[in-house]
């Protein structure tokens, strides 16, 4: 199985890590995963204390303050990538410019590195979009969506009702 992950914040990094290790815990073959990040570094937003937003398998240093600075948080995410061997699967400064169906099976990701004007493609079976709350939502036109009672981006989900 091949999976494209979009976004190198904490959700994207955890998704990448678990995809790469899925075969160790599930009755499945290896998953090939590539993470695409438009920025030049991993990142994301720290929205709460380190006790509430920590990774269960990679905690900040005991000496870190309760609320990490942005620089320290990004450093922690870099340490996470190094600790779990994620770097070789991450394409930084690489924007996803299109996602389209690949016939009856999978998707084709069109992407472009900031130093190259040409668009390259990655064929995959699944796509995990982990672009975060601060990216402009893009709800694509999907055949039959007009029959769905309510359509909204996950960033708009604020309460159960």
N, C-alpha and C positions, 0 to 999 in steps of 0.2 A: 504494500500500500504506500502511496505517496501523498503527502499532505503539505499544503502551503499554509503558513501561519503569517498573518499580517499584523505587525505591531510588536515592538520590543519593549513594552512596559512590563510590569510584573505579571500580568495575565498572559501575555504572549510568551514570555520566557518560561513560565510554569507549563504552559501548554506544550511548548517545544520539548521541554525536559521529559514530560510524561509520555509524549508520543515516542520519543527516542528510546524510552525504557519500557514501553508497553509489552514488548515480547518477553520481558523478564517476569511479568506478573499475569499475563493473559495467555491463553492458548492461541497464539497468533505468530505470524512471522514478523521479521523486523519491519519497522515503519521508517520510510525515508521521509524526512521532514526538512523543509527550508523555511526560514523566517525572513521576511522582507520588512525592512525598517527604512522609512524615508529620511529620518534624521541621521546625523553622523555618529551617534552613540545610542546606547540603550538608555532608557529613561522611564518616565511615567511620573505620576503624582503620588506623593505620600500624603494620604488623607487622614491619618490617625496616628496614634502612638505606635511605637515599635512592637508592643505587646499584642496589638490588635491587627497589625498589617504585616506581621513577620511570616516568613516561610517556615513551615513546620520542620523542614529538614535542613534549614540553613539560616540560623538566627543571627542578628547583628551581634557585635561584640558586647560583652557585659559592660564594658567601659563606655559604650555609646550612650548618649543622653536618651531620654524617653522619646523626644521628637527629634529625629535626625534632620540635619540641614540637607538642602537639596544636593549639595556637592557630596556629602557623606552617603546619602541614599543612592546616588548614581554609582559611587564607588562600591557600595554593597551589591548593587545589581551586577557590576562588572565582576566582582568576586564570585558571585553566584554562577555567572557564565563560565568562568575559569574552573571553578570547583566541579561543575558537572559536565565540562567538555562541550559547551554549546557553541563556542565561537566559530568552529568550522561549518556550522549549519546556519549562520546568520549573515545576511547580506545587508550591511549598513549603507546609508546614502543611496538607497534603492527604492524608488517609488513604484507601487503597483498602479498601472495605468488602465488596466482592463481585466475583467474576469468574464469568461464566456464558457458556455457548455461545450463539451467536446463530444458532439454527437449524442449518443444515448448513455455515455459513460464518462463521468469525470468532468474536469474543467481545464481550461487553458488560461494561465495567468500571464498577462502581458506586463513586463516590468522594464524599468529603465534606470540605470545607474547614473548619478548626477554628472559623471565625467564622460558619458557616452550618449550621443543623440539617438542612437538606434534602440529600438525596442526588442527585447529578447522574450522568449516564452518558456514557461515551465508547465508541463502537463502533470496533472495530479488527479487523485481520486476524490479528495475532499479539501475544503478551505475552512480555516478557523480565522475569523476576523476579530482581532483583539486590539482595535485601534484606539480604544479609550474614550472617555467622556468628552474630551476637549477637541475632538475632530468633528468637522461638520458632517452630520448624518447624511447618508446617501441611501435612500430606499429605492431600489431599482423597480422598473416596471416588470411584473411577472404575470404571465398569462393566468387568468383566473383570480387574480388578487382582488378584483372588484367584488367577488363573492365572500371575501373575508370581512367580518363585521368591523374589526378594529385593526388598523395597521399603524405601528409606530416603531421608532428606533428604541433600543434598550436604554439609551441615555434619558429617555422621557419617562421611564418606569420609576415612579417615586413612591407609590403606595399600592396596596393590594387591590383596592377598588378600581 
